[in-house]
Each structure stands twice: as structure tokens, then as C-alpha cells.
Amino acid sequence: MRWVTEGTALSRKALVELDGPSQLPGWTRKHVAAHLALNAQALGNLVHWARTGEERRMYSSPEQRNADIEANAVRPADELLAWFDASARELAEAMATLTDEQWQAQVLTAQGREVPATAIPWLRSREVMIHAVDLGTGVTFADLPADFLEELCADIRTNRGDVPEVHGPLPQVAAYLAGRPYESVTTADGAPAEPLPPWL
């Protein structure tokens, strides 16, 4: 939950300027802002599922998710900022209501993977931390908490399954594993690491 709070603050800081492209191919900063707000609402669906037992998926379909991002990416900047703030606050408030038993309820990620509700804060922290960097307004992987970066690297290695052993400063290794721009990352034999496709 601490990472959710810190990541939300970093994203909010990075949302200072919504005009222009993000660092994600084909997405403007408004696309990223819309995605973050929609993600908070989608994870709120999982919190509802855990609290009530009523199945409520994150998104009705990948196609609808993408269409919703596109439709909302044209909204005025002040509306997107207000939506980001409200959706983040509502998700935090909803998570705060879960009991110990409800946190153990099984829910499904957007990819259809069954996880306990205790995974929801991690899913959100990844989004707000990494996309704060993707907005391209000054936040870098070096600004993210070291313990988060260590957990992120472990998570990506577990879930990607296609990454070589690499060496370098922790923020740069995390950026490399996430398929973002990086520097000074080498493979075990000292050769420069080859870029990976974007993850998340």
C-alpha cells in the first residue's frame, strides 16, 4: 500500500504537463492518464469482487479496454486530472475496507490469472510507478523506491521468462527488464544488453 501511495504521488507529479507524446509508442500523455484512471476503476472491480463475492472482471474485453482509453484520451487535461485523482482516491478507500479474510479471496487479473486480492496493491503500484516514468515529464526509474525496483525485477523475471542475466545499476536494470530506455546494462559476458519489448 505504501508503494501505491508513493506511486500515485509520482504519477500525479508527472501529470503536470499532459500535452505531447508519452514515451510509450502510439500513446500521448493523455492516453497514459486515461489508462491510469481506468486501471484504478478496473482494480476497484476486483476489490468489489473480493468484498462481496460477486464476480466483477477488470475489463469486459481487451477491445473495450482499448476503446475506452482512446475515447477518454481526447478529454481536456483538467478533466483527466480530476478523474485520475478521484479514481485513485476511490480505489484506496475501497481497499481500506477489506477484511483479512476478504484480502484472501481469489480474483482474476486482466490476463485471466487467478490471484488473491492481496495482489491488487502490487498490480496498482506497478502501474502508477512505471507509467509515471512513461509520461516523460521528468520522473525516472532512479526516482522509484529501491525496494519497489527489487520486487519489480523479481516479478518481471518470473513472469517474462525470456530475460538474460544482466548487470548494472538497479534503476537501469529495472528499466531494461521493463522494456524501457536504459543505460549501462550488460550481460554476464560484459556485452551490452539487447533491448527487450515493452512489458506492462
Long-range contacts (C-beta under 8 A, 24 or more apart in sequence): 1-95, 1-121, 3-121, 3-122, 3-125, 3-129, 3-145, 3-148, 4-92, 4-95, 4-121, 4-124, 4-125, 4-128, 5-92, 6-125, 6-129, 6-145, 6-148, 7-124, 7-125, 7-127, 7-128, 7-129, 7-132, 7-144, 7-148, 8-88, 8-92, 8-128, 10-128, 10-129, 10-132, 10-139, 10-143, 10-144, 11-36, 11-84, 11-128, 11-129, 11-131, 11-132, 11-135, 12-84, 12-85, 12-88, 13-132, 13-138, 13-139, 14-132, 14-133, 14-135, 14-137, 14-138, 14-139, 15-80, 15-81, 15-84, 15-135, 15-137, 16-137, 17-137, 18-77, 18-80, 18-81, 19-77, 20-136, 21-136, 22-134, 22-135, 22-136, 23-133, 23-134, 23-135, 23-136, 23-180, 23-181, 24-134, 24-198, 25-198, 27-73, 27-134, 28-73, 29-135, 29-136, 29-137, 30-72, 30-73, 30-74, 30-75, 30-77, 30-80, 31-69, 31-70, 31-73, 32-131, 32-134, 32-135, 33-73, 33-80, 33-81, 33-83, 33-84, 33-135, 34-68, 34-69, 34-72, 34-73, 34-75, 34-80, 34-83, 35-69, 35-127, 35-131, 36-84, 36-87, 36-88, 36-127, 36-128, 36-131, 37-72, 37-80, 37-83, 37-84, 37-87, 37-88, 38-65, 38-68, 38-69, 38-72, 38-87, 39-124, 39-127, 40-84, 40-87, 40-88, 40-90, 40-91, 40-124, 41-87, 41-90, 41-91, 42-110, 43-91, 43-120, 43-123, 43-124, 44-87, 44-90, 44-91, 44-94, 46-107, 46-108, 46-117, 46-120, 47-91, 47-94, 47-95, 47-97, 47-98, 47-117, 47-120, 48-94, 49-105, 49-107, 49-117, 50-98, 50-102, 50-103, 50-105, 50-107, 50-117, 50-120, 51-94, 51-97, 51-98, 51-102, 51-105, 53-105, 57-108, 58-108, 58-109, 58-110, 59-110, 62-110, 65-110, 88-128, 91-124, 95-120, 95-121, 122-151, 122-155, 126-152, 126-155, 126-200, 127-200, 130-178, 130-180, 130-200, 133-175, 133-180, 134-180, 140-171, 141-171, 141-172, 141-174, 141-175, 141-180, 142-171, 144-171, 144-174, 146-170, 149-174, 152-177, 152-178, 153-177, 156-199, 160-196, 160-199, 162-196, 163-196, 164-188, 164-193, 166-193, 168-193
